[in-house]
């Protein structure tokens, strides 16, 4: 039986409607997946959606990944782990560090100012390979130098070969820090793994100590562990066994003994662990210019001085400024961080070679820093050690 002509006018819109519904459902599904998995996965090849922020002579691509904790009010009371690294160092060790941290993380990734769009895609691709739980608590931001601005037209032709061997360490630290939303922070370097319950126990202590005494730094011990140890110690009793068997040492104890040495280590090991809340042991006087304590503090501490070059007091300078601003450093019991690999004097030549290249910049930075400190905080000049290399 022949169909009436009107049948075709009915069937065609129905088919078209089916196509439209299918496309709509597909797009909706993709959007839902993106919302769950984050921008590192869904935008891995997208470039048009990139937002560039300007920070001095740098361009910043914010939130290549975004922590789900950013969307909660509770993030304000957490301790954010502030990290920085070159794009070349995004690897499994980052996942190990992120997995061990309970709270939010802000990571700044530095790329050379050459073929930036390809490099941004590569960073997104590397991050997408991290476990979902790691991505869920980490917000990642990319930065690169551009003295001509951060507009799309300028960046398409940007090619600064001098940035291939240039690492703006304190710019990276400051960018990662400026993106955080918590009142507490811990500024760290890559590959440090926290003891179990570090963030929650230290946060409970910070809620007492830092509210009453805001110009306080809660110092924790850091250690190196022999490379042959596959599973890093995260309990103090595990660390204790490794230490007394010679498989763990205070950080850089065999490389530069004074920088991270804190007295009364045996008493610290013997202190009864409180699984719920960390406690303060005692005040640590700031008497050595090479001392570089690691700490948790309020997010009101000064920024890192960006004049200092990588590997020459770039991190120590923050402690110097905190001393001049009359901060108190107190040792915390039980919590700690560990780093795989024990550095020795055999590693010194490579470090000294790097430092020689930056010596002129360092002396210039030191001069400016001392002038700034003496102008702003003259009353504490005798309170702190003489600063220098």
Secondary structure, DSSP 8 states (H G I E B T S, - for coil): ----THHHHHHHHHHHHHHHHHHHHHHHHHHHHHHHH-HHHHTTT--TT--EEEETTEEEEEEEE--GGGGSGGGGGSEEEEEEEEGGG-SHHHHHHHHH--S-EEEEEE--EESHHHHHHHHHHHHHTS-HHHHHTEEEEEEEE-TT---HHHHHT-EEGGGGG---HHHHHHHHHHT---SEEEE--TTEEE-TTHHHHHHHHHHHHHHH-SSEEEEEEEEEE-TT-SS---SHHHHHHHHHTTSEEETTTTT-TTTT--S-HHHHHHS---SS---EEEEE----TT---EEEEETTS----TTS-TTSSTTHHHHHHHHHTT-EEEEEEEEEEEEES---GGGHHHHHHHHHHTHHHHHHHHHHHHHHHHHH-GGGTTTS-----
